Amino acid sequence: MLKREQCDHTKHDSSFSHWKILVGPSDWEDYSNGKEGSTRYRIHNLPQNSGPGVYELGVAITTSGLGREIFKLTSDPHRVVVVYLGKADNVRTRLQCYGRNGAHLGKGCYSFESSDHDQMGRSLFHEIFFQGFPIVYRWAPMQTKGDALQTESQLLTTFDYAWNTINNGKRRPDDILEMLNKITSSARTRTISDVAKSLIPFTQKKVGIPIKSRKLPMTDNKSDESDNGNYNFLSRVFKFNRLRPKIVQDTTDCAFENHGKVCGVILDDGSICTKLPVEKRVRCLEHKGMRINVITAKAIRRSKSESETVIESHVDESISKTIICGVIMENGSTCRREPVKGRKRCHEHKGKRIRASVPINQK
């Protein structure tokens, strides 16, 4: 039989959902200590609608950002060590039992050679949490309870799951801990061949047997970056292209710059309608049929050192950004002479200090 934890790519991957965190390494402890905002397990990660099915439990190898789940567990199958397979009449309810107390896996079923009585009887879940790793799950829905039982039996006779005993013999928790230590230590010294294997997983042969399952609900369906455990290499290569920001043009605000013609109707507030004219018309849809001279606007691009775009039009605009000297004179009035070029003050008040220059339109 194949040891499940050693198989990164299996033929039943495509039938399962993507991996999700069920219980974080400190969730139980934080909840017991009454930490604000803590929950005993990640209830928001459970299947929204569930029925009969099979599920796999695994240990996720994380480095940072666990609470925010900033990485896709399915993007690298080497990050998840699969340890257990089960079936249930209602997978959501069954996973809740694991989240609350670990169910039968949360009892003292880990055997230590140490004589320390404080460590005796530590559960499989507690041992994983002690190492700083979360418990994750994925599931595959089935048509009936009988289908779930049959699928579980087929997989257990094909793979040796380290935490299963039915059809799998004695549990092998030490093998899992040894593998976790090996992966975390080798992560610091990954070779070029190791990186190539993780980037191009389709070169690795899938093992095991395919299974027949129902279609996953939309909320639990595979993400667009992974194929329920089948790594999508091309999505990683072109991911940056999808994340590149795109310019969204507003036809109202960009009418002057992009088309040169605007509706031009004078609105009640004195402003001008800058909406685009209807095709083959001179007015927008709202002001169709109204007569007025069409305003032709031209956008003049200034050099990079300038920060404003000046739009020349037939509409007279008052100067709103002219700077004045601003020095308070003896009679209390403000000097409104234009400053010397490159200076803040006029020629008469050159060198005098004042808090700020005052624009004409703020008088």
C-alpha positions in Angstrom: 0.0 0.0 0.0 1.1 3.6 -0.7 1.8 5.8 2.3 -0.6 8.6 1.8 1.6 11.3 3.3 4.2 10.5 0.6 1.8 11.1 -2.3 1.6 14.7 -3.3 -0.6 14.0 -6.4 -3.4 11.5 -6.5 -6.0 10.5 -9.0 -8.8 11.5 -6.6 -7.5 15.1 -6.1 -9.9 16.5 -8.8 -13.0 15.2 -6.8 -12.1 17.0 -3.6 -12.5 20.6 -2.6 -9.5 22.8 -1.9 -7.8 22.6 1.5 -9.1 24.9 4.3 -7.8 25.4 7.8 -10.1 23.7 10.4 -8.2 24.4 13.6 -5.2 26.7 14.1 -2.3 25.7 16.4 -3.4 28.2 19.1 -7.2 28.2 18.6 -8.1 25.8 21.4 -5.8 27.5 23.8 -6.9 31.0 23.0 -10.5 30.0 23.3 -10.0 28.3 26.6 -8.2 31.4 28.0 -11.1 33.6 26.9 -9.0 35.6 24.4 -11.2 38.2 22.8 -12.4 37.4 19.3 -11.1 33.8 19.5 -13.1 30.8 18.3 -12.4 27.1 19.0 -12.3 26.3 15.3 -12.6 28.1 12.0 -16.4 27.8 11.6 -16.4 30.1 8.6 -14.2 27.6 6.7 -16.7 24.7 7.1 -18.8 23.6 4.1 -21.8 25.8 3.8 -24.2 23.1 2.6 -23.2 19.5 3.3 -24.5 15.9 3.0 -22.8 12.5 2.7 -19.2 12.5 1.6 -15.6 11.6 2.4 -13.0 13.9 3.8 -9.3 14.0 4.4 -7.5 15.7 7.3 -4.0 17.0 6.9 -1.3 19.1 8.6 -0.4 22.3 6.9 3.2 23.4 6.9 3.0 27.2 7.4 5.6 29.8 8.1 3.6 33.0 8.7 0.3 34.7 8.2 -1.7 31.7 9.4 -4.5 33.7 10.8 -5.1 35.6 7.6 -4.4 32.6 5.4 -2.4 34.7 2.9 -1.3 31.7 0.9 -3.3 29.1 -1.1 -2.8 25.7 0.5 -3.6 24.1 -2.8 -1.0 26.1 -4.7 1.8 23.8 -3.4 0.8 20.2 -2.4 4.1 19.9 -0.5 2.6 22.2 2.1 0.0 19.7 3.2 0.8 16.3 4.8 -2.3 14.1 4.6 -2.9 12.0 7.7 -6.5 10.8 7.9 -9.5 9.7 5.7 -13.1 9.5 6.9 -16.7 9.4 5.7 -19.8 10.9 7.2 -23.5 11.2 6.6 -23.1 14.9 7.0 -19.5 16.1 6.5 -20.1 19.6 8.0 -21.4 18.1 11.3 -18.6 15.7 11.4 -16.0 18.4 10.9 -17.6 20.4 13.7 -16.9 17.5 16.1 -13.2 17.6 15.1 -13.1 21.4 15.5 -14.6 21.3 19.0 -12.5 18.6 20.6 -10.8 16.5 17.9 -13.5 13.7 18.3 -11.8 10.3 18.6 -8.5 11.9 17.3 -8.6 14.4 20.2 -8.3 11.8 22.9 -5.1 10.6 24.5 -4.1 8.3 21.6 -0.4 9.3 21.2 2.1 7.1 22.8 5.3 8.6 24.3 8.5 6.8 25.3 9.2 9.6 27.8 8.4 9.0 31.4 7.1 12.5 31.9 3.5 12.0 33.1 2.5 15.5 31.9 3.1 14.4 28.3 1.4 11.0 28.6 -1.8 10.7 26.7 -1.4 13.8 24.5 -3.9 13.6 21.6 -2.9 13.5 17.9 -4.4 17.0 17.5 -2.6 18.4 20.5 0.7 17.0 19.3 0.4 18.8 16.0 -0.6 22.0 17.7 2.4 21.7 20.0 4.6 21.6 16.9 3.0 24.9 15.7 1.0 23.5 12.7 -2.8 23.8 11.9 -5.2 21.0 11.1 -6.7 21.3 7.6 -9.4 19.5 5.7 -10.8 18.9 2.2 -13.9 16.9 1.2 -15.7 15.3 -1.7 -19.6 15.1 -1.7 -21.3 11.7 -2.5 -24.7 10.9 -3.8 -25.6 8.5 -0.9 -24.3 7.2 2.4 -23.5 3.9 0.6 -21.4 5.7 -2.0 -19.4 7.4 0.8 -18.8 4.1 2.6 -17.7 2.4 -0.6 -15.4 5.3 -1.6 -13.8 5.3 1.9 -13.2 1.5 1.7 -11.6 1.8 -1.8 -9.2 4.6 -0.7 -8.2 2.8 2.5 -7.3 -0.3 0.6 -5.2 1.8 -1.8 -3.5 4.1 0.7 -2.1 3.7 4.2 -3.3 6.8 6.1 -1.0 7.3 9.2 -3.9 8.1 11.6 -6.4 5.5 10.4 -6.7 2.0 11.9 -9.4 0.4 9.9 -7.8 -1.4 6.9 -4.6 0.5 7.7 -3.3 -1.3 10.8 -1.5 0.6 13.6 -1.4 4.4 13.6 1.9 5.9 12.6 2.0 9.4 14.3 5.8 9.3 14.7 6.1 9.0 10.9 4.1 12.2 10.5 6.2 14.2 13.0 9.4 13.0 11.4 8.1 14.0 7.9 7.1 17.5 9.2 10.5 18.0 10.8 12.1 16.9 7.5 10.1 19.3 5.4 10.5 22.3 7.6 14.3 21.8 7.9 14.7 21.2 4.1 12.7 24.3 3.3 15.7 26.4 4.3 18.0 24.6 1.9 15.8 23.8 -1.1 17.8 22.9 -4.2 17.0 23.9 -7.8 15.5 20.5 -8.5 13.2 20.8 -5.4 12.0 24.2 -6.7 11.5 22.8 -10.2 9.3 20.0 -8.8 7.1 22.4 -6.9 6.7 24.7 -9.9 6.1 22.0 -12.5 4.1 19.3 -10.6 2.4 18.0 -13.8 5.7 16.2 -14.5 5.0 14.0 -11.5 2.8 10.9 -12.0 -0.5 10.7 -10.2 -1.1 7.6 -8.1 -4.0 5.8 -6.6 -7.5 5.5 -8.0 -10.1 8.0 -9.3 -13.4 8.2 -7.4 -16.9 9.2 -8.4 -18.4 12.1 -6.5 -21.1 14.8 -6.8 -20.4 18.3 -8.0 -19.1 20.5 -5.2 -21.3 23.4 -4.1 -20.1 26.8 -5.4 -18.9 27.9 -2.0 -16.7 24.8 -1.7 -15.7 24.6 -5.3 -12.2 24.8 -6.6 -10.6 28.2 -6.8 -9.6 29.7 -10.1 -5.9 29.3 -9.2 -6.0 25.6 -8.4 -7.8 22.5 -9.5 -8.8 21.1 -6.1 -5.3 20.0 -5.5 -4.2 19.7 -9.1 -1.7 22.5 -9.4 -2.3 24.9 -12.2 1.2 25.9 -13.3 0.1 28.3 -16.0 -2.0 30.3 -13.5 1.1 30.9 -11.4 3.0 32.0 -14.5 0.4 34.5 -15.6 -1.0 35.4 -12.3 0.8 38.8 -12.4 -1.1 39.6 -15.6 -4.5 39.2 -13.9 -3.5 41.3 -11.0 -2.2 44.2 -13.1 -4.5 47.2 -12.5 -6.6 48.3 -15.4 -7.6 51.9 -16.2 -11.4 52.4 -16.0 -12.5 55.3 -18.1 -15.4 57.5 -17.0 -17.1 58.7 -20.2 -18.4 61.8 -18.4 -15.1 63.0 -16.9 -12.9 62.0 -19.9 -15.1 63.5 -22.6 -12.8 66.5 -23.2 -9.6 64.5 -23.3 -10.6 61.5 -25.4 -13.2 62.9 -27.8 -12.8 66.6 -28.1 -16.6 67.1 -28.3 -19.0 67.4 -25.4 -22.8 68.1 -25.2 -22.1 71.7 -24.1 -25.6 72.5 -22.8 -25.5 75.1 -19.9 -27.0 73.5 -16.8 -29.1 75.2 -14.1 -26.1 75.6 -11.8 -24.1 77.4 -14.5 -21.9 74.5 -15.3 -21.6 72.8 -18.7 -22.8 69.3 -19.5 -19.6 67.4 -20.4 -21.3 64.1 -21.3 -20.5 62.5 -24.6 -22.9 63.2 -27.5 -25.1 60.4 -28.8 -23.6 58.8 -31.8 -24.0 61.0 -34.9 -25.5 63.7 -32.8 -24.2 66.9 -31.1 -26.1 66.4 -27.7 -26.1 63.8 -25.0 -29.2 61.6 -24.6 -30.5 63.8 -21.8 -30.3 67.1 -23.8 -31.2 65.7 -27.2 -32.7 68.3 -29.4 -31.5 71.4 -27.5 -29.7 74.1 -29.5 -26.4 75.6 -28.4 -23.0 76.0 -29.9 -20.9 72.8 -29.6 -17.9 73.3 -27.4 -14.8 71.9 -28.9 -12.2 71.2 -26.3 -8.6 70.3 -26.8 -6.5 68.7 -24.1 -3.0 70.2 -23.9 -0.5 67.9 -22.2 2.1 69.8 -20.3 5.6 68.6 -19.5 6.2 66.2 -16.6 7.2 69.0 -14.4 3.8 70.6 -14.6 1.0 69.0 -12.6 -2.1 70.4 -14.4 -3.8 69.9 -17.8 -5.1 73.1 -19.3 -8.2 72.7 -21.5 -8.7 75.4 -24.0 -12.3 76.1 -24.8 -14.6 78.9 -26.0 -15.9 79.3 -22.4 -14.3 82.2 -20.6 -12.9 81.1 -17.2 -11.6 83.4 -14.5 -8.1 83.0 -13.2 -8.3 81.1 -10.0 -4.7 80.2 -9.1 -2.8 83.5 -9.4 -0.5 84.1 -6.5 0.0 87.6 -5.0 2.6 89.0 -2.7 0.4 88.9 0.4 2.4 91.3 2.6 0.2 93.2 5.1 0.9 96.9 4.5 0.7 99.8 7.1 -2.9 100.7 6.2 -4.0 97.1 6.9 -4.5 96.2 3.3 -2.8 93.3 1.5 -0.3 93.8 -1.2 -1.8 92.3 -4.3 1.2 92.8 -6.6 2.4 89.8 -8.6 5.6 88.3 -7.0 8.9 88.5 -8.8 9.4 85.5 -11.0 10.8 82.7 -8.9 10.0 84.6 -5.7 7.2 84.8 -3.2 7.2 88.6 -2.8 6.9 91.5 -5.2 9.9 93.7 -5.9 9.0 96.3 -3.2 8.6 93.7 -0.4 11.4 91.4 -1.5 12.7 89.5 1.5 9.9 90.2 3.9 8.4 87.2 5.7 4.7 86.4 6.1 2.9 83.2 7.1 1.5 82.5 3.7 0.7 84.0 0.3 -3.0 84.6 -0.3 -4.7 83.7 -3.6 -7.0 86.3 -5.2 -10.0 84.1 -5.0 -9.7 83.8 -1.2 -9.9 87.5 -0.5 
